[in-house]
Amino acid sequence: MDWVDELKRVPKRTYVGLISMFVLLIGASWLFIELAEGVLENEKFLIDQYVRGWLESNGVQLLDEIFAWVTELGSVTFITIGSFMLAISLYFLYERWKWRVLYFAIAMIGISILTTLLKEVFERRRPNILEEHDGTGFSFPSGHSTGPMVFYGFMIYLIIRSRARHSIKWLFGILLSLLILAIGISRIYLGVHYATDVMAGHLLGFAWLVSCVSVLEFTLWRRH
């Protein structure tokens, strides 16, 4: 059969990659569900109390200023403008990347809707309300964690799929990964989110990112 022959021609590393992504997707989804169940049951997470207490005892003025700047890199305004700029650039500069532009748009719009809906479902109150740091509304999951995870995570994927040198891919991959973590930490440090809000946001964003990238890769494979 033709489709059997096609599957035999697929490199083994492709199957390894797909299985790895599936395992990561299941793991991230399971951990998110565990945190979500705890929030619905109004559970007091020890990690939230410990992290909050440690930060209150070890706050540094310089870090206040640094994290106030870092957190803006995950704001709705910055991510929205950045998404438009990235999508337009890819659409006009890379003719063969139009499918990636489409799925990037789906990924960003989808995570925005999903985060908004889940916030309304869980209705978790923030530890502090600080409008200057976008600390308004409900807190679970953290939108400053879901959005940057998908936005910068998709950028990492695009860099990996590019023809750049391996050293460049590693460099930008590590830097963008650290930025994702830094934005999440900034939300906890500034006192507008619990640690579990950020953890759940990262897990949800990662699961959604892996899902979108997996479907994109399957679409590209079918078209080729």
Backbone as CSV, one residue per row, in Angstrom:
resi,resn,N_x,N_y,N_z,CA_x,CA_y,CA_z,C_x,C_y,C_z
1,MET,0.842,-1.193,0.000,0.000,0.000,0.000,0.882,1.250,0.000
2,ASP,0.378,2.305,-0.654,1.180,3.519,-0.793,1.510,4.157,0.547
3,TRP,0.521,4.214,1.451,0.766,4.888,2.720,1.739,4.111,3.587
4,VAL,1.778,2.781,3.427,2.744,1.963,4.172,4.154,2.269,3.676
5,ASP,4.304,2.384,2.371,5.607,2.721,1.803,6.067,4.107,2.256
6,GLU,5.100,5.040,2.337,5.450,6.387,2.797,5.959,6.355,4.231
7,LEU,5.292,5.589,5.092,5.695,5.507,6.497,7.079,4.878,6.639
8,LYS,7.392,3.920,5.760,8.708,3.276,5.827,9.829,4.236,5.461
9,ARG,9.503,5.259,4.656,10.525,6.216,4.244,10.759,7.321,5.278
10,VAL,9.889,7.376,6.289,10.059,8.399,7.330,11.268,8.036,8.192
11,PRO,12.215,8.957,8.400,13.399,8.680,9.220,13.025,8.295,10.652
12,LYS,13.848,7.452,11.273,13.565,7.004,12.637,13.566,8.167,13.621
13,ARG,14.431,9.159,13.363,14.490,10.297,14.285,13.167,11.062,14.329
14,THR,12.390,10.972,13.233,11.079,11.630,13.216,10.137,10.956,14.201
15,TYR,10.152,9.608,14.211,9.305,8.880,15.154,9.735,9.149,16.588
16,VAL,11.041,9.211,16.810,11.557,9.495,18.153,11.085,10.880,18.605
17,GLY,11.153,11.849,17.690,10.703,13.194,18.006,9.222,13.246,18.334
18,LEU,8.410,12.540,17.527,6.965,12.531,17.748,6.606,11.881,19.081
19,ILE,7.269,10.775,19.391,7.004,10.091,20.660,7.406,10.967,21.841
20,SER,8.550,11.647,21.704,9.014,12.533,22.772,8.035,13.676,22.990
21,MET,7.549,14.272,21.908,6.592,15.367,22.023,5.285,14.885,22.644
22,PHE,4.873,13.676,22.306,3.643,13.121,22.877,3.794,12.907,24.378
23,VAL,4.942,12.376,24.789,5.197,12.154,26.221,5.215,13.483,26.972
24,LEU,5.874,14.498,26.395,5.923,15.815,27.027,4.534,16.432,27.123
25,LEU,3.736,16.253,26.083,2.374,16.785,26.073,1.537,16.153,27.175
26,ILE,1.606,14.838,27.295,0.839,14.132,28.322,1.314,14.552,29.713
27,GLY,2.639,14.648,29.892,3.183,15.024,31.197,2.768,16.423,31.614
28,ALA,2.882,17.381,30.697,2.510,18.764,31.001,1.018,18.871,31.295
29,SER,0.201,18.160,30.529,-1.253,18.207,30.725,-1.626,17.615,32.079
30,TRP,-0.993,16.520,32.443,-1.295,15.862,33.722,-0.931,16.763,34.897
31,LEU,0.243,17.380,34.840,0.668,18.270,35.919,-0.252,19.484,36.035
32,PHE,-0.670,20.027,34.885,-1.590,21.161,34.916,-2.906,20.772,35.569
33,ILE,-3.427,19.610,35.215,-4.694,19.149,35.786,-4.574,18.975,37.296
34,GLU,-3.426,18.463,37.754,-3.208,18.297,39.195,-3.257,19.644,39.909
35,LEU,-2.599,20.649,39.339,-2.618,21.982,39.947,-4.026,22.579,39.889
36,ALA,-4.697,22.390,38.764,-6.039,22.939,38.597,-7.011,22.349,39.612
37,GLU,-6.914,21.060,39.863,-7.795,20.423,40.850,-7.561,21.016,42.237
38,GLY,-6.288,21.277,42.565,-5.973,21.872,43.854,-6.554,23.270,43.991
39,VAL,-6.504,24.043,42.915,-7.057,25.402,42.939,-8.570,25.351,43.105
40,LEU,-9.233,24.444,42.389,-10.689,24.323,42.500,-11.113,23.947,43.922
41,GLU,-10.263,23.186,44.604,-10.568,22.754,45.970,-10.050,23.746,47.008
42,ASN,-9.576,24.929,46.535,-9.049,25.972,47.428,-7.910,25.454,48.305
43,GLU,-7.105,24.591,47.730,-5.968,24.043,48.463,-4.883,25.099,48.640
44,LYS,-4.261,25.117,49.803,-3.145,26.019,50.076,-1.839,25.294,49.764
45,PHE,-1.202,25.702,48.688,0.017,25.028,48.255,1.203,25.503,49.088
46,LEU,1.979,24.565,49.591,3.141,24.910,50.403,4.160,25.705,49.601
47,ILE,4.306,25.373,48.323,5.295,26.079,47.505,4.936,27.558,47.363
48,ASP,3.639,27.874,47.308,3.210,29.273,47.234,3.617,30.024,48.501
49,GLN,3.375,29.408,49.643,3.689,30.046,50.909,5.198,30.192,51.100
50,TYR,5.928,29.163,50.732,7.375,29.198,50.915,8.019,30.259,50.018
51,VAL,7.660,30.254,48.747,8.249,31.206,47.797,7.887,32.636,48.174
52,ARG,6.618,32.865,48.536,6.188,34.211,48.921,6.958,34.702,50.148
53,GLY,7.101,33.824,51.139,7.828,34.194,52.348,9.293,34.484,52.073
54,TRP,9.907,33.677,51.217,11.326,33.866,50.909,11.557,35.179,50.178
55,LEU,10.694,35.484,49.227,10.841,36.720,48.461,10.627,37.955,49.335
56,GLU,9.682,37.876,50.251,9.433,39.016,51.132,10.618,39.274,52.065
57,SER,11.351,38.208,52.367,12.493,38.355,53.283,13.782,38.691,52.557
58,ASN,13.820,38.460,51.241,15.071,38.628,50.496,14.928,39.567,49.300
59,GLY,13.946,40.447,49.322,13.765,41.380,48.224,14.940,42.348,48.096
60,VAL,15.283,42.688,46.859,16.396,43.602,46.589,15.879,44.719,45.679
61,GLN,16.237,45.954,46.007,15.751,47.096,45.241,16.094,46.987,43.764
62,LEU,17.310,46.549,43.463,17.734,46.421,42.074,16.875,45.421,41.330
63,LEU,16.530,44.313,41.997,15.705,43.303,41.351,14.297,43.820,41.097
64,ASP,13.816,44.702,41.956,12.498,45.304,41.718,12.470,45.995,40.363
65,GLU,13.500,46.742,40.074,13.562,47.487,38.819,13.767,46.548,37.626
66,ILE,14.618,45.548,37.806,14.897,44.607,36.713,13.644,43.818,36.353
67,PHE,12.980,43.258,37.361,11.799,42.438,37.097,10.626,43.271,36.607
68,ALA,10.554,44.528,37.007,9.508,45.408,36.489,9.672,45.596,34.987
69,TRP,10.912,45.602,34.520,11.191,45.710,33.085,10.969,44.375,32.382
70,VAL,11.451,43.289,33.009,11.328,41.956,32.406,9.867,41.572,32.225
71,THR,9.033,41.894,33.215,7.634,41.479,33.142,6.907,42.103,31.958
72,GLU,7.378,43.277,31.501,6.759,43.929,30.343,6.971,43.134,29.060
73,LEU,8.012,42.317,29.010,8.277,41.488,27.831,7.263,40.355,27.695
74,GLY,6.437,40.185,28.713,5.384,39.173,28.638,4.001,39.766,28.705
75,SER,3.911,41.100,28.608,2.614,41.767,28.685,1.791,41.505,27.428
76,VAL,0.489,41.688,27.556,-0.418,41.480,26.419,-0.044,42.407,25.266
77,THR,0.260,43.658,25.602,0.608,44.635,24.556,1.856,44.227,23.799
78,PHE,2.908,43.870,24.547,4.176,43.506,23.907,4.029,42.231,23.080
79,ILE,3.381,41.213,23.637,3.221,39.938,22.937,2.354,40.121,21.690
80,THR,1.313,40.958,21.793,0.431,41.180,20.645,1.176,41.875,19.506
81,ILE,1.881,42.956,19.837,2.650,43.679,18.815,3.740,42.779,18.235
82,GLY,4.415,42.060,19.107,5.465,41.152,18.643,4.933,40.062,17.735
83,SER,3.749,39.554,18.037,3.141,38.502,17.211,2.808,39.014,15.821
84,PHE,2.226,40.211,15.749,1.907,40.805,14.452,3.183,41.025,13.630
85,MET,4.215,41.553,14.257,5.458,41.834,13.549,6.102,40.550,13.046
86,LEU,6.110,39.511,13.884,6.717,38.244,13.493,5.930,37.594,12.359
87,ALA,4.603,37.596,12.473,3.765,36.969,11.443,3.921,37.668,10.100
88,ILE,3.895,38.998,10.112,4.039,39.757,8.870,5.413,39.538,8.245
89,SER,6.450,39.526,9.086,7.813,39.318,8.582,7.952,37.951,7.929
90,LEU,7.438,36.921,8.586,7.540,35.573,8.042,6.736,35.431,6.752
91,TYR,5.570,36.058,6.726,4.685,35.918,5.563,5.315,36.507,4.303
92,PHE,5.954,37.662,4.441,6.494,38.339,3.266,7.951,37.962,2.962
93,LEU,8.680,37.520,3.952,10.097,37.217,3.725,10.353,35.755,3.378
94,TYR,9.474,34.858,3.851,9.704,33.436,3.625,8.480,32.816,2.965
95,GLU,8.546,32.664,1.662,7.421,32.159,0.880,6.983,30.773,1.347
96,ARG,7.952,29.929,1.700,7.651,28.547,2.046,7.189,28.397,3.498
97,TRP,7.174,29.482,4.250,6.842,29.387,5.662,5.417,29.839,5.968
98,LYS,4.572,29.925,4.965,3.228,30.452,5.196,2.381,29.540,6.074
99,TRP,2.610,28.232,5.991,1.890,27.324,6.883,2.299,27.570,8.331
100,ARG,3.563,27.892,8.529,4.032,28.175,9.888,3.410,29.460,10.420
101,VAL,3.212,30.430,9.537,2.552,31.673,9.937,1.123,31.388,10.383
102,LEU,0.421,30.555,9.631,-0.962,30.214,9.959,-1.044,29.555,11.326
103,TYR,-0.189,28.568,11.567,-0.246,27.860,12.837,0.274,28.715,13.992
104,PHE,1.151,29.645,13.702,1.590,30.594,14.725,0.407,31.448,15.165
105,ALA,-0.384,31.900,14.199,-1.573,32.694,14.514,-2.570,31.871,15.332
106,ILE,-2.767,30.622,14.931,-3.674,29.741,15.665,-3.176,29.537,17.095
107,ALA,-1.864,29.350,17.231,-1.274,29.125,18.554,-1.492,30.325,19.465
108,MET,-1.239,31.536,18.953,-1.345,32.740,19.779,-2.796,33.087,20.108
109,ILE,-3.658,33.017,19.122,-5.068,33.320,19.377,-5.675,32.268,20.304
110,GLY,-5.318,31.024,20.072,-5.852,29.933,20.889,-5.458,30.041,22.355
111,ILE,-4.178,30.328,22.621,-3.734,30.393,24.017,-4.338,31.600,24.717
112,SER,-4.583,32.674,23.976,-5.224,33.852,24.561,-6.650,33.538,25.005
113,ILE,-7.400,32.879,24.134,-8.779,32.510,24.453,-8.809,31.499,25.596
114,LEU,-7.919,30.501,25.523,-7.883,29.449,26.535,-7.547,30.014,27.911
115,THR,-6.573,30.913,27.969,-6.182,31.510,29.248,-7.316,32.338,29.837
116,THR,-7.962,33.129,28.996,-9.070,33.965,29.459,-10.217,33.123,30.006
117,LEU,-10.564,32.052,29.307,-11.657,31.185,29.749,-11.326,30.505,31.076
118,LEU,-10.091,30.011,31.198,-9.705,29.308,32.425,-9.657,30.249,33.621
119,LYS,-9.242,31.482,33.406,-9.256,32.449,34.507,-10.680,32.641,35.039
120,GLU,-11.635,32.691,34.124,-13.020,32.867,34.534,-13.569,31.614,35.216
121,VAL,-13.079,30.455,34.822,-13.531,29.200,35.427,-13.023,29.075,36.862
122,PHE,-11.727,29.341,37.077,-11.129,29.125,38.397,-11.326,30.306,39.347
123,GLU,-11.404,31.525,38.803,-11.665,32.718,39.613,-10.752,32.800,40.839
124,ARG,-9.509,32.523,40.663,-8.568,32.593,41.784,-8.118,34.040,41.994
125,ARG,-8.198,34.499,43.238,-7.797,35.859,43.564,-6.285,35.983,43.592
126,ARG,-5.796,37.134,43.176,-4.359,37.387,43.194,-3.877,37.649,44.620
127,PRO,-2.579,37.403,44.862,-2.037,37.759,46.177,-2.036,39.264,46.401
128,ASN,-1.858,40.030,45.306,-1.893,41.490,45.367,-2.460,42.044,44.063
129,ILE,-3.139,43.186,44.155,-3.651,43.866,42.967,-2.747,45.065,42.691
130,LEU,-1.996,44.991,41.604,-1.065,46.064,41.242,-1.256,46.396,39.766
131,GLU,-1.973,47.470,39.487,-2.260,47.825,38.106,-1.009,48.182,37.313
132,GLU,0.005,48.741,37.979,1.214,49.138,37.249,1.979,47.941,36.693
133,HIS,1.696,46.753,37.225,2.345,45.540,36.718,1.337,44.581,36.098
134,ASP,0.235,45.105,35.567,-0.823,44.284,34.964,-1.359,43.256,35.954
135,GLY,-1.351,43.606,37.219,-1.816,42.678,38.243,-3.273,42.887,38.575
136,THR,-4.152,42.708,37.602,-5.594,42.858,37.813,-6.303,41.609,37.297
137,GLY,-7.540,41.442,37.730,-8.295,40.276,37.286,-7.899,39.028,38.051
138,PHE,-8.339,37.883,37.562,-8.020,36.616,38.218,-6.600,36.162,37.868
139,SER,-6.084,35.228,38.662,-4.653,34.923,38.542,-4.304,33.544,37.981
140,PHE,-5.256,32.608,37.948,-4.915,31.239,37.539,-5.580,30.877,36.212
141,PRO,-4.770,30.472,35.200,-3.302,30.457,35.165,-2.739,31.824,34.795
142,SER,-1.452,32.006,34.990,-0.813,33.291,34.697,-0.734,33.524,33.191
143,GLY,-1.338,34.631,32.741,-1.272,34.974,31.316,0.121,35.391,30.894
144,HIS,0.912,35.910,31.855,2.298,36.270,31.564,3.200,35.035,31.472
145,SER,2.613,33.870,31.721,3.351,32.609,31.564,2.876,31.840,30.343
146,THR,1.555,31.828,30.115,1.038,31.101,28.950,1.441,31.791,27.652
147,GLY,1.230,33.125,27.584,1.539,33.870,26.360,3.005,33.795,25.956
148,PRO,3.933,34.159,26.850,5.348,34.079,26.502,5.817,32.657,26.180
149,MET,5.258,31.658,26.865,5.654,30.278,26.570,5.343,29.937,25.114
150,VAL,4.166,30.329,24.629,3.785,30.026,23.248,4.523,30.940,22.272
151,PHE,4.598,32.232,22.581,5.228,33.202,21.678,6.723,32.923,21.510
152,TYR,7.447,32.932,22.601,8.896,32.705,22.523,9.209,31.240,22.218
153,GLY,8.329,30.346,22.671,8.521,28.931,22.358,8.392,28.663,20.867
154,PHE,7.448,29.325,20.222,7.286,29.161,18.771,8.487,29.755,18.042
155,MET,9.038,30.832,18.593,10.248,31.405,18.006,11.398,30.410,18.076
156,ILE,11.501,29.709,19.204,12.536,28.675,19.337,12.343,27.598,18.277
157,TYR,11.094,27.188,18.081,10.790,26.178,17.056,11.197,26.660,15.665
158,LEU,10.862,27.919,15.341,11.217,28.460,14.027,12.723,28.509,13.830
159,ILE,13.440,28.855,14.889,14.904,28.907,14.800,15.474,27.506,14.590
160,ILE,14.907,26.533,15.295,15.369,25.151,15.138,15.125,24.651,13.721
161,ARG,14.008,25.048,13.133,13.656,24.588,11.787,14.329,25.418,10.695
162,SER,15.050,26.461,11.090,15.744,27.292,10.108,17.060,26.628,9.691
163,ARG,17.778,27.297,8.795,19.052,26.767,8.317,20.242,27.401,9.036
164,ALA,19.980,27.992,10.167,21.058,28.610,10.940,22.009,27.547,11.477
165,ARG,23.203,27.971,11.832,24.177,27.049,12.389,23.702,26.527,13.741
166,HIS,24.175,25.323,14.100,23.749,24.708,15.358,24.110,25.575,16.556
167,SER,25.230,26.247,16.500,25.633,27.109,17.612,24.650,28.257,17.791
168,ILE,24.156,28.813,16.680,23.173,29.896,16.741,21.853,29.377,17.301
169,LYS,21.455,28.192,16.868,20.205,27.604,17.358,20.266,27.385,18.867
170,TRP,21.373,26.845,19.341,21.543,26.608,20.773,21.533,27.917,21.551
171,LEU,22.232,28.921,21.032,22.342,30.204,21.714,20.967,30.848,21.896
172,PHE,20.223,30.989,20.792,18.922,31.629,20.882,17.911,30.764,21.630
173,GLY,18.043,29.453,21.487,17.146,28.558,22.216,17.297,28.712,23.718
174,ILE,18.537,28.771,24.177,18.800,28.925,25.611,18.362,30.302,26.100
175,LEU,18.691,31.352,25.342,18.346,32.713,25.750,16.832,32.901,25.841
176,LEU,16.103,32.413,24.844,14.646,32.568,24.857,14.011,31.720,25.957
177,SER,14.568,30.561,26.226,14.063,29.717,27.317,14.254,30.411,28.660
178,LEU,15.416,31.021,28.846,15.676,31.758,30.081,14.742,32.958,30.216
179,LEU,14.431,33.588,29.087,13.520,34.731,29.114,12.119,34.299,29.547
180,ILE,11.670,33.167,29.049,10.356,32.642,29.447,10.306,32.431,30.956
181,LEU,11.360,31.812,31.483,11.425,31.559,32.931,11.503,32.865,33.706
182,ALA,12.294,33.817,33.208,12.470,35.096,33.900,11.157,35.870,33.987
183,ILE,10.375,35.842,32.921,9.088,36.543,32.930,8.166,35.925,33.980
184,GLY,8.146,34.598,34.031,7.326,33.929,35.034,7.775,34.263,36.450
185,ILE,9.083,34.244,36.686,9.621,34.567,38.007,9.295,36.009,38.382
186,SER,9.310,36.905,37.393,9.017,38.312,37.669,7.614,38.483,38.238
187,ARG,6.665,37.668,37.773,5.286,37.776,38.253,5.185,37.384,39.729
188,ILE,5.974,36.380,40.102,5.986,35.955,41.506,6.704,36.992,42.356
189,TYR,7.831,37.480,41.867,8.631,38.437,42.614,7.869,39.738,42.849
190,LEU,7.138,40.189,41.842,6.387,41.441,41.960,5.118,41.278,42.797
191,GLY,4.795,40.048,43.152,3.684,39.803,44.062,2.307,39.776,43.440
192,VAL,2.230,39.642,42.124,0.914,39.637,41.464,0.442,38.233,41.090
193,HIS,1.272,37.233,41.361,0.899,35.844,41.082,1.496,34.922,42.126
194,TYR,0.798,33.812,42.371,1.354,32.730,43.176,2.282,31.906,42.295
195,ALA,3.181,31.174,42.927,4.094,30.316,42.171,3.324,29.294,41.345
196,THR,2.228,28.762,41.899,1.441,27.761,41.175,0.722,28.357,39.969
197,ASP,0.424,29.666,40.008,-0.157,30.324,38.832,0.820,30.264,37.665
198,VAL,2.073,30.559,37.975,3.112,30.585,36.944,3.425,29.173,36.455
199,MET,3.536,28.236,37.391,3.793,26.850,37.007,2.699,26.327,36.090
200,ALA,1.451,26.584,36.467,0.319,26.132,35.644,0.331,26.816,34.284
201,GLY,0.680,28.109,34.265,0.744,28.834,32.998,1.794,28.264,32.069
202,HIS,2.957,27.947,32.613,4.013,27.351,31.798,3.596,25.982,31.271
203,LEU,2.979,25.182,32.123,2.555,23.844,31.699,1.476,23.920,30.621
204,LEU,0.492,24.788,30.826,-0.579,24.938,29.844,-0.032,25.473,28.525
205,GLY,0.809,26.505,28.604,1.395,27.072,27.391,2.232,26.058,26.643
206,PHE,3.006,25.265,27.389,3.858,24.258,26.755,3.021,23.175,26.082
207,ALA,1.968,22.722,26.757,1.103,21.689,26.178,0.443,22.202,24.898
208,TRP,-0.016,23.444,24.925,-0.650,24.020,23.737,0.373,24.207,22.624
209,LEU,1.568,24.652,22.964,2.633,24.848,21.976,2.994,23.532,21.299
210,VAL,3.183,22.491,22.085,3.531,21.178,21.534,2.418,20.667,20.630
211,SER,1.169,20.883,21.032,0.031,20.440,20.208,0.033,21.137,18.856
212,CYS,0.208,22.448,18.862,0.186,23.216,17.614,1.366,22.854,16.716
213,VAL,2.544,22.710,17.295,3.725,22.362,16.510,3.584,20.954,15.928
214,SER,3.018,20.041,16.711,2.834,18.670,16.230,1.891,18.630,15.030
215,VAL,0.775,19.346,15.112,-0.171,19.388,14.000,0.462,20.073,12.791
216,LEU,1.234,21.117,13.049,1.932,21.816,11.962,2.903,20.879,11.256
217,GLU,3.699,20.157,12.010,4.669,19.239,11.410,3.969,18.144,10.618
218,PHE,2.838,17.654,11.132,2.090,16.635,10.406,1.533,17.207,9.096
219,THR,1.055,18.458,9.163,0.527,19.107,7.953,1.633,19.281,6.900
220,LEU,2.802,19.720,7.326,3.909,19.903,6.409,4.354,18.565,5.813
221,TRP,4.353,17.523,6.653,4.751,16.195,6.158,3.757,15.692,5.115
222,ARG,2.458,15.894,5.365,1.462,15.450,4.416,1.565,16.211,3.095
223,ARG,1.867,17.498,3.163,1.957,18.294,1.940,3.202,17.920,1.112
224,HIS,4.243,17.481,1.789,5.450,17.090,1.073,5.351,15.658,0.534
